[in-house]
Amino acid sequence: MKTNLLAWIQEGNITVPTLLFSEYRNLNLNEYELVLILNILTFLDKGHEFPTPDELSARMTITVSECNEMLRRLIQRGFIQITDEYNHDGIRYEKYSVEPLWERLIEQFLKKNNNKELDKKTDETDLYTCFEKEFGRPLSPFECESLAMWMDDDHHDPIIIKAALRESVMSGKLNFRYIDRILFEWKKNGIKTIEQAKNHGQKFRQKQTQKGNIKTESHQPSVPFYNWLEQ
């Protein structure tokens, strides 16, 4: 038992970026190509820098010819490359390099982050436009700073800030202090989505209606609930 466990430990481990598993499809790699690359990484980690198609296919469910064709395509598409190296005796040998794959993965990561930043800037621009439209004027420097603080310091999603703006409009209290109070209450109650804000608003209005009914003498019909989040 100990011998088997020791043999298992001696097999070692390889470190693979998690991003490879989440982005390989976006790099137009299929599962067979991914496993082939992982096997190449395993051989490289053990010091075997140029495994043959026979050795690679033996670890997979593909034939030697299929493995050979797959290697050729990966090289052509710029995921792996074969480089010439020289040992201490000056003897030339070939080895696989996965540096092109890492470069492609880095590019994909940067592209994805840039797209997120672009989407964030677009949301922020739309947010400022919404506020200026509702207020009917350009925002003051103080108001612009308040908007920035809600997003950067309080980490409110622009969609939630827009929801709070519409709540203030429907309540007839269009001012930044009132909107800030709404956002504070929502954050305190763990509200992060439109659906949560909608449910919280319904409960709050129902309580207000119940309080109003207690104070009234007659059974007058209550004011219908205005579901502003669905408008």
C-alpha positions as CSV (number, residue, x, y, z in Angstrom):
1,M,0.0,0.0,0.0
2,K,2.8,2.5,1.0
3,T,4.7,1.5,-2.2
4,N,1.7,2.3,-4.3
5,L,1.1,5.6,-2.6
6,L,4.8,6.6,-3.0
7,A,4.6,5.7,-6.7
8,W,1.5,7.9,-7.0
9,I,3.2,10.8,-5.2
10,Q,6.3,10.5,-7.4
11,E,4.1,10.8,-10.5
12,G,4.0,14.5,-9.6
13,N,1.6,17.3,-10.5
14,I,1.4,20.0,-13.1
15,T,0.1,23.5,-12.7
16,V,-2.4,24.6,-15.3
17,P,-4.0,28.1,-15.3
18,T,-7.7,27.9,-14.5
19,L,-8.2,30.4,-17.3
20,L,-7.3,27.7,-19.8
21,F,-10.3,25.6,-18.7
22,S,-12.7,28.6,-18.8
23,E,-11.5,30.1,-22.0
24,Y,-10.3,27.2,-24.2
25,R,-13.7,27.2,-26.1
26,N,-13.3,30.9,-26.8
27,L,-9.9,30.1,-28.2
28,N,-11.6,27.7,-30.6
29,L,-10.0,24.6,-29.0
30,N,-12.0,21.4,-28.6
31,E,-11.8,18.9,-25.7
32,Y,-9.5,16.6,-27.6
33,E,-7.1,19.4,-28.4
34,L,-7.2,20.6,-24.8
35,V,-6.4,17.1,-23.4
36,L,-3.6,16.7,-26.0
37,I,-2.1,20.0,-24.8
38,L,-2.4,18.9,-21.2
39,N,-0.5,15.7,-22.0
40,I,2.2,17.7,-23.7
41,L,2.5,19.8,-20.6
42,T,2.8,16.7,-18.5
43,F,5.6,15.3,-20.6
44,L,7.4,18.7,-20.5
45,D,7.1,18.8,-16.7
46,K,8.8,15.4,-16.5
47,G,11.7,16.6,-18.8
48,H,10.5,14.8,-21.9
49,E,10.4,17.8,-24.2
50,F,9.5,16.1,-27.5
51,P,7.0,13.3,-26.9
52,T,6.1,11.3,-30.1
53,P,2.5,11.0,-31.4
54,D,2.7,7.3,-30.3
55,E,3.4,8.4,-26.7
56,L,0.7,11.1,-26.7
57,S,-2.0,9.0,-28.3
58,A,-1.3,6.2,-25.9
59,R,-2.8,8.4,-23.2
60,M,-5.8,9.3,-25.2
61,T,-8.7,7.7,-27.1
62,I,-7.4,8.8,-30.5
63,T,-5.2,7.0,-33.0
64,V,-1.6,7.9,-33.8
65,S,-2.6,9.3,-37.1
66,E,-5.3,11.4,-35.5
67,C,-2.8,12.6,-32.9
68,N,-0.3,13.5,-35.6
69,E,-2.9,15.5,-37.5
70,M,-4.1,17.3,-34.4
71,L,-0.5,18.3,-33.5
72,R,-0.1,19.6,-37.0
73,R,-3.2,21.8,-36.7
74,L,-2.3,23.1,-33.3
75,I,1.1,24.2,-34.7
76,Q,-0.5,25.8,-37.8
77,R,-3.1,27.6,-35.7
78,G,-0.3,29.0,-33.4
79,F,-1.1,27.2,-30.1
80,I,2.2,25.2,-29.9
81,Q,5.4,25.3,-31.7
82,I,8.5,23.1,-32.2
83,T,11.8,24.9,-31.4
84,D,15.4,23.9,-31.9
85,E,17.6,23.8,-28.8
86,Y,21.2,22.8,-28.1
87,N,22.4,20.8,-25.1
88,H,25.6,21.3,-23.2
89,D,27.5,19.2,-25.8
90,G,26.2,21.4,-28.6
91,I,24.0,18.7,-30.0
92,R,20.8,20.1,-31.6
93,Y,17.4,18.7,-30.5
94,E,13.8,19.6,-30.9
95,K,11.2,20.4,-28.2
96,Y,7.6,21.5,-27.9
97,S,6.9,24.9,-26.6
98,V,3.5,26.1,-25.3
99,E,4.5,29.7,-25.1
100,P,2.2,30.6,-28.0
101,L,-0.7,29.2,-26.1
102,W,0.1,31.3,-23.0
103,E,0.3,34.4,-25.2
104,R,-3.1,33.7,-26.8
105,L,-4.5,33.1,-23.3
106,I,-3.1,36.4,-22.1
107,E,-4.6,38.2,-25.1
108,Q,-8.0,36.6,-24.4
109,F,-7.8,37.6,-20.7
110,L,-6.9,41.2,-21.6
111,K,-9.6,41.3,-24.3
112,K,-12.2,40.1,-21.9
113,N,-11.2,42.6,-19.2
114,N,-11.2,45.4,-21.8
115,N,-14.7,44.5,-22.8
116,K,-15.8,44.6,-19.2
117,E,-14.3,48.0,-18.8
118,L,-16.0,49.2,-22.0
119,D,-19.3,47.9,-20.8
120,K,-18.8,49.6,-17.4
121,K,-18.0,52.9,-19.1
122,T,-21.1,52.6,-21.3
123,D,-23.3,51.9,-18.3
124,E,-21.8,54.9,-16.5
125,T,-22.5,57.1,-19.5
126,D,-26.1,55.9,-19.7
127,L,-26.5,56.5,-16.0
128,Y,-25.4,60.1,-16.2
129,T,-27.7,60.6,-19.2
130,C,-30.6,59.2,-17.2
131,F,-30.0,61.5,-14.3
132,E,-29.7,64.6,-16.5
133,K,-32.9,63.6,-18.3
134,E,-34.9,63.2,-15.1
135,F,-33.5,66.4,-13.5
136,G,-33.9,68.3,-16.7
137,R,-30.5,69.9,-16.5
138,P,-26.7,69.1,-16.4
139,L,-25.6,67.6,-13.1
140,S,-23.5,69.7,-10.8
141,P,-19.9,68.7,-9.9
142,F,-21.2,67.6,-6.4
143,E,-23.9,65.5,-8.0
144,C,-21.4,63.9,-10.4
145,E,-19.1,63.1,-7.5
146,S,-22.1,61.5,-5.6
147,L,-22.8,59.3,-8.6
148,A,-19.1,58.3,-8.8
149,M,-19.0,57.5,-5.1
150,W,-22.1,55.3,-5.4
151,M,-20.4,53.2,-8.0
152,D,-16.7,53.3,-6.9
153,D,-17.0,53.5,-3.1
154,D,-20.4,51.9,-2.4
155,H,-20.1,49.5,-5.3
156,H,-23.8,49.9,-6.4
157,D,-24.6,48.5,-9.8
158,P,-25.7,51.2,-12.3
159,I,-28.9,49.3,-12.8
160,I,-29.7,49.6,-9.1
161,I,-28.8,53.3,-9.1
162,K,-31.3,53.8,-12.0
163,A,-33.9,51.9,-10.1
164,A,-33.4,54.2,-7.1
165,L,-33.7,57.2,-9.4
166,R,-37.0,56.0,-10.7
167,E,-38.2,55.3,-7.2
168,S,-37.4,58.9,-6.2
169,V,-39.3,60.1,-9.3
170,M,-42.4,58.1,-8.5
171,S,-42.3,59.3,-4.9
172,G,-42.1,62.9,-6.0
173,K,-38.8,63.4,-4.1
174,L,-36.3,63.9,-6.9
175,N,-33.1,64.8,-5.1
176,F,-29.8,63.1,-4.4
177,R,-30.2,63.0,-0.7
178,Y,-33.4,60.9,-1.1
179,I,-31.8,58.6,-3.7
180,D,-28.8,58.1,-1.4
181,R,-31.2,57.1,1.4
182,I,-32.9,54.5,-0.9
183,L,-29.5,53.0,-1.9
184,F,-28.4,52.9,1.8
185,E,-31.6,51.0,2.8
186,W,-31.2,48.6,-0.1
187,K,-27.6,47.9,0.7
188,K,-28.5,47.4,4.4
189,N,-31.1,44.8,3.3
190,G,-28.7,43.1,0.9
191,I,-30.6,44.1,-2.2
192,K,-28.4,43.8,-5.3
193,T,-30.8,43.0,-8.1
194,I,-33.9,44.6,-9.7
195,E,-36.1,41.7,-8.6
196,Q,-34.9,42.1,-5.0
197,A,-35.6,45.9,-5.2
198,K,-39.0,45.2,-6.6
199,N,-40.0,42.8,-3.8
200,H,-38.6,45.1,-1.1
201,G,-40.6,48.1,-2.6
202,Q,-43.8,46.0,-2.6
203,K,-43.3,45.0,1.1
204,F,-42.5,48.6,2.1
205,R,-45.5,50.1,0.3
206,Q,-47.8,47.4,1.8
207,K,-46.7,48.4,5.3
208,Q,-47.2,52.0,4.5
209,T,-50.7,51.3,3.2
210,Q,-51.5,49.2,6.3
211,K,-50.4,52.0,8.6
212,G,-52.5,54.5,6.6
213,N,-55.6,52.2,6.9
214,I,-55.3,52.0,10.6
215,K,-55.3,55.8,10.9
216,T,-58.4,56.3,8.6
217,E,-61.9,56.3,10.0
218,S,-63.7,54.9,7.0
219,H,-63.0,52.0,4.7
220,Q,-61.8,54.0,1.8
221,P,-60.2,52.1,-1.1
222,S,-56.4,52.1,-0.9
223,V,-54.2,53.7,-3.5
224,P,-53.2,51.1,-6.0
225,F,-49.6,50.0,-5.9
226,Y,-47.5,51.5,-8.7
227,N,-45.0,48.9,-9.9
228,W,-42.4,51.4,-11.3
229,L,-39.8,48.7,-11.8
230,E,-41.8,47.1,-14.6
231,Q,-42.4,50.3,-16.5
